[in-house]
Amino acid sequence: MDKELNDTKDFLQNISDYIHVFVKQNSPDSGVLFFQILIKFLFFIGLIYLVDFLIRLLINTVFKLFFDKEKYPVLKSVYAAKITNSISHLLALLVGSFAVESFFYRHPKSYDFLERMIGLLLVIVVAKMLMRGLTATRNYFVIKKDYYKIIALNAVSQTLKIFGMFIASVVAISVLFGISGSAIVGSLGAITAVLVLVFRDTILGFVTGIHVATSKNLKVGDWIGIPKYNLEGTIVDLNLLTTKIQNFDKTMSTIPTYDFLTTEIKNIQVMSESNTRRIKRSIIFNINSFKFLNLEDVDRLSKFNLIKDYIIDKKNQIIEERSKIENSDLVINGRQLTNIGVFREYAHNYLKNSEHIDQEGTLMVRQLENTPHGMPLEIYCFTNDSEWEKFEVIMADIFDHLLVASKEFDLEIMQFNKM
């Protein structure tokens, strides 16, 4: 192996010597050195580009054979991130580092300069290759559709890129000027506090990214609501410093990512994924319209199919109980049916028989605390379709029916006039 390397060096030196002699014989004396260095430099750069092209062509050809992302997701991710190009650049620069001495051994100053330039380029290529490695990792999770890990990687990768650029800059300065890396880092001690202040949002964003990834409560594409900013929309980008949310009016809002640590976030996407959406709305009745039902009212309401069995059952129970009590002729004595109670049962049965209501979810028709405006009767249930437009139609149909049906029970709905 050593023999082959020495033979290569000798071959490159022979080329350099040939260029040296050729230029000396065919150039004016005043420009011999300049043209010698120039032509050797162009030949040297051409050699690096040729090696880079051949290696890149070979590697990319091999990778294209395994381009199927389903069978080879790792190779597909590496290829898409262009790590293969970085590998070819790295190998070409190593060849250049090996060849520079043979080409410029007659020109020590040019050799020292090019050696430092190659060292600097090696630092840049290696740093870029590592960053592309982070991109390849992200590509892999995109192929696997693991969106929570993508969020974590976004936070981690951007943090690593920032600190990686800092480290690469220190190494590059060290290589370029021959200064000790420890001396460079030591000189930064005086501005540590400033750096911490500058990277405050970055550090908070990193912590938030880890929190979001581990808790798995948010990802790009989720429909969220943020009461603090009066926002409701879809996350279109979630990175280290900012989060972009597309509102339903097609406007775009941007908030600091670290706000997710301290701000209430409603993830409505869970509702969408379960294909259910909650109805929680009240009808406010005038308490003065509440009354006991007499036999005539009971007979009339027993013709309503949704509460027919309920009315007959309750009527028989009440007749049996009232036959055993004193002063049964007074309505106040013993149990009685009320119009609001029967309507509550009617509304409950109406929801139970609706094809648009999720029967496995919570389903209630309940009285809320009385207010100065009346008594709220709340409908609490879930639709079996979370699409916004269909949800609004379903909810409107339910309340259209109940608002009109309440008149059959002699109930008065409160209305408020604006002053």
Secondary structure, DSSP 4 states (H G I P E B T S, - for coil): -HHHHHHHHHHHHHHHHHHHHHHHHHS-GGGHHHHHHHHHHHHHHHHHHHHHHHHHHHHHHHHHTT--TTT-HHHHHHHHTTHHHHHHHHHHHHHHHHHHHHHHTT-HHHHHHHHHHHHHHHHHHHHHHHHHHHHHHHHHHHHHT-HHHHHHHHHHHHHHHHHHHHHHHHHHHHHHH---HHHHHHHGGGGHHHHHHHTHHHHHHHHHHHHHHHHT---TT-EEEEGGGTEEEEEEEE-SSEEEEEETTS-EEEEEGGGGGTS--EETHHHHHTT-EEEEEEEEEPGGG--B--HHHHHHHTTSGGGHHHHHHHHHHHHHHHTTSTTTTSTTSS---BHHHHHHHHHHHHHHT-TTB-TTS--EEEEPPPBTTBEEEEEEEEES---HHHHHHHHHHHHHHHHHHGGGGT--B------
